Amino acid sequence: MSVKKSNDSIFAMLLRSPWWASAGIATFIAVVAWAVAPAKYGIFASMASLPFWVVAAMAGFRQMRLPSDGHIQGKMQAIRALSWKDFSEGIEQALRKDGFVVSRLDGDAGADYLLSGTVHTGVVACKRWKAATVGIEPLRELVKAMEKHEANECIYVTGGTFTQVALEFAVENKIRLLHGPVLVAFLRHMKLRAPTAGTNK
């Protein structure tokens, strides 16, 4: 019988937290163990902190590999500066790399692409990728497009951010959101350079 890992376990939460959170807990456990246990057993008692040291090391390794905020901001500026032709071609190429067959939905107000694969179909909206903030209406249109095309997944792509209401709607309707670092990683095959000052696009 396989055991499913919980994303709400203490170790899962610590892996998503700064590495020093786990290191702090490990240090606290070790200090308490040495203070409470008899001297000859202190070393063994302090081993209870070992799992937290391991999590601290794993979290630290992950966080070292994450791009900096400045790097992400520069890439996002480059994404928002792309023409529709370049941006749409980049999205299509990335979707195909993920194994989808991509068809354009010309004239559909809610979605830009229809995806088909071996397991499921989906619709993707990305034409408003330059919007600074995305509200709930474009997401409602995307859900309607999903129902219209009898798809079972929908994805919304933007170079901006989402309002709180839009985020809640996305969770309720299981809409996948591609923005920020996730979008940068998704378009990693493109050579994205932030526009220089004075560049008009």
N, C-alpha and C positions, 0 to 999 in steps of 0.2 A: 504493500500500500504506500503510495507516495504521500509525502507531507507537504502541504502548501504553505509557503512562507507568507507571513502576515506583514503587510506594509505598515501596520500600526504597532508592531512589536517595539520594545525599547531599543533594540539594536538597529532595526530598520529606521527608526526616527533619528537615532544618533548618526547613522550613515548620511542622512540628509542635513545634518547640523554641522557647524564648524568643527574641525578636528579637535580643537582644544576643549570642547564640551566633554567628549569621551575621555580625554587625557585628565581633565579635572576630576571626573568621577573615579577614574582609576587611581589617581593619587590619593583621593580621600579614602577610598577603600583600603589602600595599602597602609596609610597612616593609622587608621582605626585598627586594622588587623595587628599591626606591630604594638599598638598601645594596649590592646585588650588581651591578646593571646600571650601565653607564657613565652619567655624569651626564646627557648629552644624550638618553639613551634611558630614563631613569628614569620619566618620565611615561607612556611607552608600556608599559613593563614593569608598572607599577602598575595598568594597566587590567585585568590579570588578576583583580583583586579586584572588578571591577564586578559580575559575576553575584551575588556574595555580598552586595554592598550592595543589589542589587535584591531578593534573598530576604529580607534584614533588613527592608527597607521593607514588603514584602508581609506578612511575619510580624507586624510591629509593627501594621500596619493591621488585620489579623485579630484580634489580641489586644486592641486597643483597643475593638473592637466586642463582645467577649465580656462577658456579665454578670458581676458580681463574685460572689465566694463567698457574701457576705452576702445578695445578691439571690436566688441559687439556694436557699440554706437557707430563706429566708422563703417562697419559692414552694413548696418541698417541704413545709414545715409546713402551708401552706394546703391542699395536695393531700391530705395525710394527715388533715386535719380535715374533709374533705368527707364527706357522707353517701354511701351506695352509690348512691342514685338520682342525685344530682348528678354523682358521679364517672363512673358508667356512661354517663350521657347525654353527658358531655364526651368520653369515649373514643369513643363511637359517632359523634358529630359529627365528631371529628378524622379517624376512619377514612373516613367518607364524603367528607370534603374531599380525602382522598387517592385517591378514585375507587373505593372498594370498596362493594359491596353487603353490608350487615351484617345477620346474622340471629342472634338470641339462642339459646343452647344451654341452655335450662332443664333442670336435673337432671343435667347432665354434670359429673362431679367434676373433670375435667382441664382443661376450657376453658369460657369464657363466651360466646364469639362464633365464628361461622363467617363467613369472608370469601369473597366470590366476585368475580372480576374478569374482564377479557378474557383474561388470560394464565395466572393461577394462582389457587389457592384457599389459604386459610390458616385457622388457628385462633388465638384470642387468649385468654389467661388473665390476669385482672386483679382478681379478687375479693379476693385477699389483699394488696391494695396498701398496707395499713397495717402490714404486717409489717416489723419493724426489720431483720431479716436473713432472706434466703431461702436455703434449703438445696437439696439435690438432688432431694428427693422431689416437690415441686410441678412441677419440670421434667420428671421422668420421667412424671408423670401427663399433662402437656401433650403429650409425644411420643406417648403411647398414644392420646390424643384425636385427634392428627393422623392416626395410622394408622387409627383407627376411622372417621373421616370422609373418609378417602382424600384428605387435603389434602397440599400440597407445601411448606407453610411454617408455622412457628409463632412466635408472639410472646408474650413474657412481660412484663407491666407491673407495676412495684412502686414504691412510694414509699420503699423501704428500699434495702439493699445486698445483695450476693450473697456467699456463702462462696466460698473459692477452689475447692473441689470443684465447686460449682454452676457457676462460671464456666468451668471446664475441660469440664464436661459440656455446657454451652451451645455451646462452640466445636466440640466433637466432633459434636454433633447439629444444628449450624447453626441454633440458636435465636436469634432477634433479641431483644435485651434492651432494654426501654424503662425507663430509670431516670435519676435525677439530672438534669443539664442537658438531656439528650435528651428526657426526659419533660416537663420544663418547656417546652421549645420545641414539643413535640408538642401541648401543651394551651394554646398561646399565645392561642387564641381565647377562653379563659375568663378572667374577671376574678378572679384568685386573690389573696386577701389573707390574710396570716398571722394566726392567731387571737391576740387580745390576751390579756394575762395575766388569769387568772380566768375565761376563757370555757370553758364545759363543752360539749363536742360528742361 
